[in-house]
Amino acid sequence: DPRSDNQYLSGMLIAAQIGGFTPIAAMIQGYS
């Protein structure tokens, strides 16, 4: 389900931003 994947990626991005792991967030964004 693409919506589940998007929700998962969004959760990862939010968690990365909260944790301050901007490189990880950038890497995840590069995936999509």
C-alpha positions as protocol buffer text, in pm:
chain_id: "A"
residue {
  index: 1
  type: ASP
  ca { x: 0 y: 0 z: 0 }
}
residue {
  index: 2
  type: PRO
  ca { x: 176 y: 320 z: -117 }
}
residue {
  index: 3
  type: ARG
  ca { x: 3 y: 521 z: 155 }
}
residue {
  index: 4
  type: SER
  ca { x: 160 y: 300 z: 420 }
}
residue {
  index: 5
  type: ASP
  ca { x: 503 y: 355 z: 264 }
}
residue {
  index: 6
  type: ASN
  ca { x: 451 y: 732 z: 259 }
}
residue {
  index: 7
  type: GLN
  ca { x: 334 y: 729 z: 620 }
}
residue {
  index: 8
  type: TYR
  ca { x: 642 y: 526 z: 716 }
}
residue {
  index: 9
  type: LEU
  ca { x: 876 y: 764 z: 533 }
}
residue {
  index: 10
  type: SER
  ca { x: 702 y: 1065 z: 688 }
}
residue {
  index: 11
  type: GLY
  ca { x: 746 y: 912 z: 1032 }
}
residue {
  index: 12
  type: MET
  ca { x: 1113 y: 853 z: 963 }
}
residue {
  index: 13
  type: LEU
  ca { x: 1161 y: 1212 z: 846 }
}
residue {
  index: 14
  type: ILE
  ca { x: 985 y: 1350 z: 1155 }
}
residue {
  index: 15
  type: ALA
  ca { x: 1189 y: 1125 z: 1384 }
}
residue {
  index: 16
  type: ALA
  ca { x: 1509 y: 1231 z: 1206 }
}
residue {
  index: 17
  type: GLN
  ca { x: 1421 y: 1600 z: 1239 }
}
residue {
  index: 18
  type: ILE
  ca { x: 1337 y: 1561 z: 1608 }
}
residue {
  index: 19
  type: GLY
  ca { x: 1664 y: 1375 z: 1662 }
}
residue {
  index: 20
  type: GLY
  ca { x: 1854 y: 1636 z: 1462 }
}
residue {
  index: 21
  type: PHE
  ca { x: 1981 y: 1373 z: 1217 }
}
residue {
  index: 22
  type: THR
  ca { x: 1953 y: 1594 z: 911 }
}
residue {
  index: 23
  type: PRO
  ca { x: 2191 y: 1378 z: 701 }
}
residue {
  index: 24
  type: ILE
  ca { x: 1963 y: 1079 z: 758 }
}
residue {
  index: 25
  type: ALA
  ca { x: 1659 y: 1290 z: 667 }
}
residue {
  index: 26
  type: ALA
  ca { x: 1832 y: 1403 z: 348 }
}
residue {
  index: 27
  type: MET
  ca { x: 1920 y: 1043 z: 264 }
}
residue {
  index: 28
  type: ILE
  ca { x: 1560 y: 932 z: 318 }
}
residue {
  index: 29
  type: GLN
  ca { x: 1435 y: 1218 z: 100 }
}
residue {
  index: 30
  type: GLY
  ca { x: 1673 y: 1104 z: -170 }
}
residue {
  index: 31
  type: TYR
  ca { x: 1506 y: 762 z: -158 }
}
residue {
  index: 32
  type: SER
  ca { x: 1163 y: 899 z: -253 }
}
